[in-house]
């Protein structure tokens, strides 16, 4: 066949079967293969998958290869896709079986801290985060172009074993679309790929929220001295538990008059005797005379007087 002649047309299904046979030969014993399977025309359905595909389509420099990459991933040409920290490895079927390698720089510490700080107090659950069920403002911040979690073209290095001169060939584009489809199933792989821990969003959110509550202008709890100075009151000092006098244990007594009750009754009678005025007696002249001490009770017989 001459260099200027068109190659004979090979159906996509036949290309895929040929690539699968080659992949089976290349696969090492114990090595797992994870093909990308797309049902229907929609490549990604979840928030993270759609965001990944949207970020890919922002790369205007590669817009000529991106549509062909969508076709390849839809027809099942991505036979194997592995996502690890900072790296995506794929095997894509074309005229032959091509090996794709995509290297992505990890998120810088300053950018990751900024994302965590901007999302502080807005993320309560990692499950809601991975499912994309948070407020739109929070999710837009995480996926924001330039300083979000998705990489920019400058942070990506692309390579493919095909003879295409472009950095992003259709096989690389198919692999990147496959990443978006894989995030539908396992969204945490995005954090693995960028070298960050999604739990940091919760930990830093709690710390920043505590600092915000303690910041100037936050609500202050007044103590007793502040309340006294504010309202001009004298606050009674409360005794501490250590300074309080120990209480005597209570005794369970039987029914009847207790010894303590008897003592109180005697004391009460003595007080009444001291405060009771003396009884007066009538004299011969018709006046009243105070009864002497030790006088008999009412109705008792008086003692006879001794004659002179």
C-alpha positions in Angstrom: 0.0 0.0 0.0 1.4 3.4 -1.0 1.9 6.1 1.7 -0.7 8.3 0.0 -3.4 5.7 -0.2 -6.1 5.4 2.4 -6.0 2.5 4.7 -8.9 0.0 4.4 -11.8 0.7 6.7 -12.0 -1.5 9.8 -15.2 -1.5 11.8 -14.9 -0.3 15.4 -16.1 -3.6 16.8 -13.3 -5.4 15.0 -10.7 -2.9 16.2 -11.8 -3.4 19.7 -11.7 -7.2 19.5 -8.2 -7.1 18.1 -7.1 -4.7 20.8 -8.6 -6.9 23.5 -6.6 -9.9 22.3 -3.4 -7.9 22.4 -4.3 -6.6 25.8 -4.8 -10.2 27.1 -1.3 -11.0 25.9 0.3 -8.0 27.5 -1.6 -8.4 30.8 0.6 -9.7 33.6 -0.6 -12.5 35.8 -2.6 -11.1 38.7 -3.0 -7.7 37.0 -6.5 -6.3 37.0 -8.0 -4.6 33.9 -10.6 -1.9 34.3 -12.3 -1.0 31.0 -14.5 2.1 30.7 -18.0 1.2 29.7 -20.5 3.9 28.7 -24.2 3.3 28.6 -26.0 5.5 26.1 -24.6 8.8 24.8 -24.0 10.4 28.2 -20.4 10.0 29.3 -20.7 11.3 32.9 -23.9 11.7 34.9 -22.7 12.8 38.4 -21.4 16.2 39.5 -17.8 15.2 39.6 -17.8 13.3 36.3 -19.5 16.2 34.5 -17.1 18.7 36.1 -14.1 16.7 34.9 -15.5 16.6 31.3 -16.2 20.3 31.4 -12.7 21.0 32.6 -11.3 19.0 29.7 -13.4 20.9 27.2 -11.9 24.2 28.5 -8.7 23.3 26.8 -9.2 25.2 23.6 -5.8 24.2 22.3 -7.0 20.6 22.0 -10.5 21.2 20.8 -9.8 19.4 17.5 -9.0 16.2 19.2 -11.7 16.3 21.9 -14.7 15.3 19.7 -12.9 12.2 18.5 -12.0 11.3 22.0 -15.7 11.3 23.0 -16.4 8.9 20.1 -13.6 6.6 21.2 -14.7 6.4 24.8 -18.4 5.9 23.9 -17.6 2.9 21.6 -15.6 1.2 24.4 -12.1 1.8 23.0 -10.7 2.5 26.5 -9.9 -1.0 27.4 -8.1 -0.3 30.6 -7.9 2.8 32.9 -5.9 3.1 36.1 -5.9 6.2 38.3 -3.3 6.7 40.9 -1.6 9.6 42.7 -0.6 12.1 40.1 -0.9 9.6 37.2 -3.5 8.2 34.8 -2.5 5.1 32.7 -4.7 3.7 30.0 -4.8 1.3 27.1 -6.8 2.6 24.1 -7.8 0.6 21.0 -7.3 2.3 17.6 -5.6 1.0 14.5 -3.5 -0.8 17.1 -3.4 -0.9 20.9 -1.9 2.3 22.2 -0.5 3.0 25.7 -1.5 6.4 27.2 0.2 8.0 30.2 -1.1 11.3 31.7 0.9 12.9 34.5 -0.8 15.5 36.6 1.0 17.7 39.1 -0.3 17.6 42.7 -2.2 20.5 44.2 0.0 22.9 45.9 -0.3 23.3 49.6 -1.2 27.0 49.3 -4.1 26.3 46.9 -5.4 23.4 48.9 -5.4 25.5 52.1 -7.2 28.3 50.2 -9.9 25.8 49.1 -10.3 24.4 52.6 -10.5 28.0 54.1 -13.1 29.1 51.6 -15.2 26.0 52.3 -14.9 26.3 56.1 -18.1 25.6 57.9 -20.0 24.6 54.7 -19.1 20.9 54.5 -20.5 18.7 57.2 -20.1 15.3 55.6 -17.6 13.6 53.3 -20.5 11.6 51.8 -22.4 14.7 50.8 -19.1 16.1 49.3 -18.4 13.0 47.2 -22.1 12.9 46.1 -22.0 16.5 45.1 -25.0 17.4 47.3 -23.6 20.5 48.8 -24.4 24.1 48.1 -23.6 25.3 44.5 -21.3 27.9 45.8 -19.1 25.4 47.7 -19.0 23.0 44.7 -18.2 25.8 42.3 -15.3 26.9 44.6 -13.8 23.4 44.6 -14.1 23.1 40.8 -13.2 26.7 40.0 -11.1 27.2 36.9 -7.5 28.2 37.7 -7.4 27.7 41.5 -9.8 24.8 42.0 -9.2 21.1 42.3 -9.1 20.3 38.6 -5.8 20.8 36.8 -5.0 23.4 34.2 -3.3 22.5 30.9 0.1 23.7 32.4 -0.2 21.1 35.1 -0.7 18.1 32.7 1.9 16.2 30.7 0.5 13.9 28.0 2.0 11.0 26.1 0.7 8.3 23.8 2.4 5.6 21.8 0.4 6.4 18.6 2.1 8.2 15.7 0.0 11.3 16.1 2.2 14.4 16.5 -0.3 16.2 18.8 0.2 16.1 22.5 -3.5 15.4 23.1 -4.4 12.9 20.5 -7.8 11.2 20.3 -6.5 8.4 22.5 -5.4 10.8 25.2 -8.7 12.6 25.0 -10.6 9.3 25.2 -8.6 8.5 28.4 -9.4 11.8 30.0 -13.1 11.4 29.2 -12.7 7.9 30.8 -11.5 9.6 34.0 -14.8 11.6 34.0 -16.8 8.4 33.6 -14.8 6.7 36.3 -15.5 9.5 38.8 -19.2 8.7 38.4 -18.4 5.4 40.2 -15.6 6.5 42.5 -15.5 10.3 43.0 -12.8 10.0 45.7 -10.3 9.1 42.9 -10.1 12.8 42.0 -8.6 13.6 45.5 -6.3 10.6 45.0 -5.2 11.9 41.6 -4.5 15.4 43.0 -2.7 14.1 46.0 -5.0 15.6 48.7 -7.2 14.2 51.4 -10.9 15.0 51.2 -11.2 14.8 55.0 -9.0 17.9 55.3 -12.1 19.9 54.2 -13.9 18.8 57.4 -11.0 19.1 59.8 -10.0 22.6 58.6 -13.6 23.6 58.4 -14.0 22.9 62.2 -10.8 24.7 63.1 -11.6 27.8 61.1 -15.1 27.8 62.4 -13.8 27.8 66.0 -11.4 30.6 65.2 -14.2 32.6 63.6 -16.3 32.3 66.8 -13.4 33.5 68.9 -12.6 36.4 66.6 -13.2 40.0 67.7 -16.8 41.0 67.5 -18.1 37.6 68.4 -20.5 37.2 71.3 -18.9 37.6 74.7 -20.1 35.9 77.9 -20.2 38.3 80.9 -19.0 37.2 84.3 -20.4 38.3 87.6 -18.0 41.3 87.9 -19.1 42.6 84.5 -22.7 42.2 85.3 -22.3 44.1 88.6 -20.4 46.9 86.9 -23.0 47.1 84.2 -26.1 47.2 86.4 -24.7 48.6 89.6 -25.5 45.5 91.6 -23.7 43.8 94.5 -23.3 40.2 93.6 -23.4 37.7 96.4 -20.4 35.4 96.6 -21.2 31.8 96.1 -19.5 29.4 98.4 -17.3 26.8 96.7 -18.0 23.2 97.3 -14.7 22.8 99.2 -15.5 25.7 101.6 -19.0 24.6 102.4 -19.5 23.1 105.8 -20.1 19.4 105.8 -23.7 18.4 106.5 -24.5 16.0 109.2 -26.0 12.7 108.0 -29.7 12.4 108.5 -31.0 9.8 110.9 -34.1 7.9 110.3 -36.1 7.9 113.6 -39.1 5.9 114.5 -42.5 7.5 114.9 -43.0 9.4 118.1 -41.3 12.3 119.8 -37.6 12.4 119.2 -34.9 13.5 121.6 -34.3 16.7 119.6 -38.0 17.6 119.8 -38.0 17.2 123.5 -35.0 19.4 124.0 -36.6 22.1 121.9 -39.9 21.9 123.9 -38.0 22.3 127.2 -36.1 25.3 125.9 -39.4 26.9 124.7 -41.0 26.4 128.1 -38.1 28.0 129.9 -38.3 31.1 127.6 -42.0 31.4 128.3 -41.4 31.3 132.1 -38.9 34.0 131.9 -41.0 36.3 129.8 -44.3 35.7 131.6 -45.4 38.5 133.9 -45.8 37.7 137.7 -49.3 37.0 139.0 -50.8 39.7 141.2 -52.7 39.1 144.6 -55.3 41.4 146.1 -54.3 43.0 149.5 -56.7 43.9 152.4 -56.7 47.5 151.3 -58.0 46.5 148.0 -54.8 46.9 146.2 -52.9 44.4 144.2 -49.7 42.8 145.4 -47.3 40.8 143.4 -47.3 37.2 144.3 -44.1 36.1 145.9 -41.7 33.7 144.2 -42.6 30.2 144.7 -46.3 30.9 145.0 -48.6 28.0 144.7 -50.7 27.4 141.7 -54.2 28.6 141.3 -56.6 26.7 143.7 -53.9 25.6 146.2 -54.3 26.3 150.0 -52.3 29.2 151.4 -49.9 28.6 154.3 -51.1 29.8 157.7 -49.3 32.9 159.1 -47.5 32.6 162.4 -48.9 34.7 165.2 -46.7 37.3 166.8 
